[in-house]
Amino acid sequence: MTIMKIAPSMLSADFNQLAADIQRIERMGVEYLHIDLMDGQFVPNISFGPMVYAGLRKKSNLVFDCHMMVDRPERYIKSVAEAGADIITIHQEACLHLHSALQQIHQLNKKAGVAINPATSVESIIPILDMVDQVLVMTVNPGFGGQAFIPSTLKKVAQLAKIRNSEDLKFEIEVDGGVNDRTARDCVKAGADVLVAGSYIFNHEDPQQAIDQLRSASDD
């Protein structure tokens, strides 16, 4: 049975009470906090920057899973690491020198991840899979919460799981976008290890029940 990790996306939290939401979610037994950094260039929206990371870090001991949806992410890696990120994931599409940027993350003693958008192939990241701790498969187009899950992205999850097994690699597979109790089962079946869920958790009348339902996806 897969040991599933749940990563609530803070993009769907109440921005008026982020600290309170984090502490409430932490008590519900999740492993990660998924915190998006958006620059208004790579994606249309702007969100949490390093100063927000530093403030939230004082409120939680959870793993901070930093998803950098920014152009030229190497400009922000050091500041995000110093602010308290534990895992720093950068987009293949946004990084001209991906190998170098991943090295930079590891040199700061942080786990390194690479993300791919729905239209990006797994083949484009094969050369660096032995460098990463995590591969994030976007199951929606990035930049906005609450979007519908794109089923065709499951093929990429399965492809990554097959490569991981055949090459004896150790990276985790994370999925982000449109994850709920139904799509979570498909993701886990395809090979996902980490489920990012935002609106499904934070908009649920009982967030603890939502988390438990996601967790049960690995029981099927």
PLY file of the C-alpha trace (Angstrom):
ply
format ascii 1.0
element vertex 220
property float x
property float y
property float z
element edge 219
property int vertex1
property int vertex2
end_header
0.00 0.00 0.00
1.29 3.46 -0.94
2.13 5.77 1.95
0.28 8.81 0.70
1.30 12.39 1.51
-1.27 15.18 1.52
-0.22 18.73 0.61
-2.96 21.33 1.15
-2.49 24.21 -1.28
-2.38 27.53 0.54
-3.59 29.26 -2.63
-7.09 28.19 -1.55
-6.74 29.22 2.10
-8.28 32.36 3.59
-5.69 35.08 2.95
-7.10 37.06 5.87
-6.11 34.32 8.30
-3.32 32.32 6.73
-1.56 31.55 10.01
-4.77 30.28 11.60
-5.57 28.13 8.56
-2.09 26.62 8.59
-2.27 25.74 12.27
-5.74 24.25 11.81
-4.61 22.14 8.86
-1.47 21.01 10.67
-3.60 19.55 13.45
-5.39 17.43 10.85
-2.32 15.32 10.17
-1.10 16.46 6.76
2.55 16.13 5.77
3.19 19.13 3.53
2.03 22.67 2.97
2.05 23.45 -0.75
2.84 27.13 -1.17
2.78 28.68 -4.64
5.08 31.51 -5.63
3.72 33.30 -8.72
5.25 36.32 -10.44
2.52 37.53 -12.80
4.75 36.59 -15.76
4.99 32.81 -16.00
1.37 32.72 -14.82
-1.10 35.64 -14.70
-1.47 35.78 -10.92
0.87 37.05 -8.21
1.06 35.27 -4.85
3.21 34.44 -1.85
6.77 35.77 -1.85
9.74 35.02 0.41
8.60 37.39 3.16
5.31 35.50 3.44
7.21 32.21 3.58
9.33 33.55 6.43
6.27 34.68 8.36
4.43 31.39 7.90
7.54 29.40 8.80
7.24 30.76 12.34
3.76 29.25 12.60
4.34 25.69 11.39
6.73 22.76 11.52
5.27 21.11 8.43
7.31 20.55 5.28
7.03 23.68 3.14
6.59 22.52 -0.45
7.47 25.57 -2.56
6.09 25.57 -6.09
7.80 28.32 -8.07
5.59 29.40 -10.96
7.96 32.14 -12.04
10.15 33.06 -14.98
13.87 32.55 -14.35
13.34 30.87 -10.97
17.06 30.88 -10.20
16.60 34.55 -9.19
14.45 33.53 -6.22
15.86 30.17 -5.12
18.21 31.52 -2.45
15.67 33.88 -0.88
12.97 31.21 -0.77
15.39 28.72 0.75
16.46 31.21 3.41
12.80 31.99 4.16
12.13 28.39 5.15
11.18 26.30 2.11
12.05 22.61 2.43
11.30 21.47 -1.12
11.78 23.90 -4.01
10.14 22.92 -7.29
10.89 24.81 -10.48
9.20 24.56 -13.88
10.95 22.97 -16.82
9.23 25.53 -19.06
10.55 28.52 -17.09
14.19 27.60 -16.67
16.80 27.98 -19.40
19.49 26.15 -17.42
17.51 23.54 -15.52
20.50 21.41 -14.52
22.26 24.41 -12.97
19.16 25.59 -11.11
18.61 22.15 -9.58
22.23 22.11 -8.46
21.70 25.50 -6.85
18.79 24.13 -4.81
20.79 21.16 -3.59
23.75 23.37 -2.69
21.39 25.18 -0.30
20.60 21.82 1.34
17.03 21.79 0.08
15.17 19.09 -1.81
14.79 19.88 -5.50
11.76 19.30 -7.67
10.86 19.84 -11.30
7.34 20.62 -12.53
5.79 20.05 -15.94
2.64 21.61 -17.36
-0.12 19.54 -19.00
1.28 20.15 -22.50
4.90 19.36 -21.55
6.26 15.90 -22.21
7.95 13.62 -19.70
10.74 13.17 -22.26
11.77 16.80 -21.75
12.88 16.09 -18.17
14.39 12.62 -18.52
17.97 14.03 -18.54
17.55 15.45 -15.01
15.39 12.82 -13.31
18.38 11.45 -11.44
18.88 14.92 -9.88
15.43 15.52 -8.45
13.67 14.52 -5.26
10.24 15.25 -6.66
8.46 15.55 -10.00
5.32 17.67 -9.98
2.82 16.83 -12.70
0.40 19.69 -13.23
-3.03 18.16 -13.74
-4.49 21.57 -14.63
-2.95 24.58 -16.34
-1.05 26.54 -13.68
-1.96 29.83 -12.06
-5.50 29.49 -10.75
-7.15 27.29 -8.12
-10.41 25.41 -8.55
-9.87 24.14 -12.11
-11.11 20.84 -13.50
-8.73 17.88 -13.55
-7.22 17.00 -16.97
-7.46 13.17 -17.27
-4.79 12.84 -19.96
-2.13 13.92 -17.45
-2.49 10.55 -15.73
-0.51 9.01 -18.59
2.46 11.13 -17.56
2.15 10.04 -13.94
2.18 6.40 -15.06
5.09 7.04 -17.43
7.13 8.62 -14.63
6.33 5.75 -12.28
7.52 3.27 -14.91
10.77 5.18 -15.46
11.35 5.45 -11.73
10.98 1.72 -11.28
13.02 0.69 -14.30
15.89 3.08 -13.53
15.74 2.57 -9.75
15.27 6.30 -9.12
13.98 7.74 -5.86
11.93 10.81 -6.76
8.37 11.20 -5.53
5.57 11.98 -7.95
3.31 14.84 -6.95
0.08 15.88 -8.67
-1.44 19.35 -8.49
-4.77 20.53 -9.83
-8.37 19.38 -9.63
-7.57 16.76 -6.99
-10.57 15.48 -5.04
-11.73 12.17 -3.59
-12.49 10.77 -7.07
-9.48 11.98 -9.05
-7.14 11.13 -6.17
-7.80 7.43 -6.68
-6.85 7.66 -10.34
-3.68 9.56 -9.44
-2.62 7.01 -6.84
-3.38 4.13 -9.19
-1.16 5.77 -11.83
1.70 6.10 -9.34
1.37 9.41 -7.48
2.86 9.72 -3.98
1.86 13.29 -3.05
-1.58 14.84 -3.57
-1.88 18.62 -3.69
-5.42 19.73 -2.95
-6.66 23.25 -2.42
-10.31 24.04 -2.92
-11.33 20.46 -2.17
-9.92 20.81 1.35
-10.46 24.46 2.17
-13.94 24.76 0.64
-15.15 21.49 2.18
-17.64 21.82 5.03
-15.42 19.43 6.97
-11.74 19.78 5.95
-10.74 16.85 8.15
-13.16 14.61 6.28
-11.76 15.86 2.97
-8.22 15.00 4.07
-9.32 11.57 5.29
-11.03 10.88 1.96
-7.88 11.80 0.06
-5.85 9.58 2.36
-8.16 6.64 1.69
-7.35 6.84 -2.02
-4.30 4.71 -1.31
-6.42 2.00 0.32
-8.18 0.92 -2.87
0 1
1 2
2 3
3 4
4 5
5 6
6 7
7 8
8 9
9 10
10 11
11 12
12 13
13 14
14 15
15 16
16 17
17 18
18 19
19 20
20 21
21 22
22 23
23 24
24 25
25 26
26 27
27 28
28 29
29 30
30 31
31 32
32 33
33 34
34 35
35 36
36 37
37 38
38 39
39 40
40 41
41 42
42 43
43 44
44 45
45 46
46 47
47 48
48 49
49 50
50 51
51 52
52 53
53 54
54 55
55 56
56 57
57 58
58 59
59 60
60 61
61 62
62 63
63 64
64 65
65 66
66 67
67 68
68 69
69 70
70 71
71 72
72 73
73 74
74 75
75 76
76 77
77 78
78 79
79 80
80 81
81 82
82 83
83 84
84 85
85 86
86 87
87 88
88 89
89 90
90 91
91 92
92 93
93 94
94 95
95 96
96 97
97 98
98 99
99 100
100 101
101 102
102 103
103 104
104 105
105 106
106 107
107 108
108 109
109 110
110 111
111 112
112 113
113 114
114 115
115 116
116 117
117 118
118 119
119 120
120 121
121 122
122 123
123 124
124 125
125 126
126 127
127 128
128 129
129 130
130 131
131 132
132 133
133 134
134 135
135 136
136 137
137 138
138 139
139 140
140 141
141 142
142 143
143 144
144 145
145 146
146 147
147 148
148 149
149 150
150 151
151 152
152 153
153 154
154 155
155 156
156 157
157 158
158 159
159 160
160 161
161 162
162 163
163 164
164 165
165 166
166 167
167 168
168 169
169 170
170 171
171 172
172 173
173 174
174 175
175 176
176 177
177 178
178 179
179 180
180 181
181 182
182 183
183 184
184 185
185 186
186 187
187 188
188 189
189 190
190 191
191 192
192 193
193 194
194 195
195 196
196 197
197 198
198 199
199 200
200 201
201 202
202 203
203 204
204 205
205 206
206 207
207 208
208 209
209 210
210 211
211 212
212 213
213 214
214 215
215 216
216 217
217 218
218 219
